[in-house]
């Protein structure tokens, strides 16, 4: 789980109700905090009978910036969110 220090660090990413995160890692941290989930729990949720997802692998992808778009879409769907692009 995330500490209060992490919560404070991520709090500034919200402005007027909109998320202002800069990476998939930051977005995922915020979503996990909002849903009171850990990265380990998310990895278990992503695992299937055919493919096991490990917390260490998921963490490494977030740190290295190698999480694929379709993986992020799947995570968002599991958590009840959708990715929406809007032209400014």
RARANOR-V754308 format. One record per residue. N is the residue number from 0. RES is the residue in one small letter. PSI is psi in degrees with one decimal (none if undefined). Layout:
n;res;psi
N;RES;PSI
N;RES;PSI
//
This chain:
n;res;psi
0;x;165.6
1;x;148.3
2;x;170.4
3;x;-29.3
4;x;-41.3
5;x;-41.0
6;x;-42.5
7;x;-41.3
8;x;-38.1
9;x;-14.9
10;x;-33.3
11;x;-7.2
12;x;-6.9
13;x;128.9
14;x;121.7
15;x;39.0
16;x;3.1
17;x;141.0
18;x;131.2
19;x;44.3
20;x;157.5
21;x;-11.2
22;x;164.8
23;x;-35.6
24;x;-46.2
25;x;-41.4
26;x;-46.4
27;x;-38.6
28;x;-45.7
29;x;-45.5
30;x;-40.2
31;x;-40.9
32;x;-42.9
33;x;-31.8
34;x;5.5
35;x;49.1
36;x;154.2
37;x;166.1
38;x;-34.5
39;x;-44.1
40;x;-40.4
41;x;-42.8
42;x;-41.1
43;x;-37.7
44;x;-33.8
45;x;-21.0
46;x;143.6
47;x;177.5
48;x;-33.0
49;x;-30.9
50;x;123.1
51;x;131.2
52;x;124.4
53;x;146.4
54;x;-40.6
55;x;-39.6
56;x;-44.3
57;x;-43.1
58;x;-44.0
59;x;-40.0
60;x;-39.2
61;x;-42.1
62;x;-42.8
63;x;-8.3
64;x;32.9
65;x;15.1
66;x;126.8
67;x;155.6
68;x;-45.4
69;x;-29.2
70;x;-40.6
71;x;-38.7
72;x;-43.9
73;x;-42.7
74;x;-46.6
75;x;-42.7
76;x;-41.6
77;x;-35.2
78;x;-2.9
79;x;27.2
80;x;165.9
81;x;154.3
82;x;130.5
83;x;123.0
84;x;131.3
85;x;134.0
86;x;134.2
87;x;none
//
